[in-house]
Amino acid sequence: MMNDKDCKDLEKTLDSLERGPNDLEKQIETLQFRNEVLHKANHKQMNEILDLRTKIKKLEKDAVDQFRNKGEL
């Protein structure tokens, strides 16, 4: 059976231990960081796709207008 002194020694030992690779807090921090990075990359790609779609629509409209002005369409 552990006495009070043993409990305090164990608590000090546990507090002084560094986190290992299996520590849940470290894994949570890593996953949160990855989530933030992936979210930023996803947002950037989404904005780029929307920008490209807008440019394509404008180019298509310009091409159609150009053909209409020449009388080829």
HUMOWO-V477694 format. One record per residue. RES is the residue in one letter. D_CENTER is the distance of its C-alpha to the mean C-alpha in whole Angstrom. Layout:
[[RES/D_CENTER] [RES/D_CENTER]]
//
This chain:
[[M/49] [M/47] [N/48] [D/47] [K/47] [D/45] [C/42] [K/42] [D/42] [L/39] [E/37] [K/37] [T/36] [L/33] [D/32] [S/33] [L/31] [E/27] [R/24] [G/24] [P/22] [N/22] [D/22] [L/20] [E/19] [K/17] [Q/16] [I/14] [E/13] [T/11] [L/10] [Q/8] [F/7] [R/5] [N/4] [E/4] [V/3] [L/2] [H/3] [K/5] [A/6] [N/7] [H/9] [K/10] [Q/11] [M/13] [N/15] [E/16] [I/17] [L/19] [D/20] [L/22] [R/23] [T/25] [K/26] [I/28] [K/29] [K/31] [L/32] [E/34] [K/35] [D/37] [A/38] [V/40] [D/41] [Q/43] [F/44] [R/46] [N/47] [K/49] [G/50] [E/49] [L/47]]
//
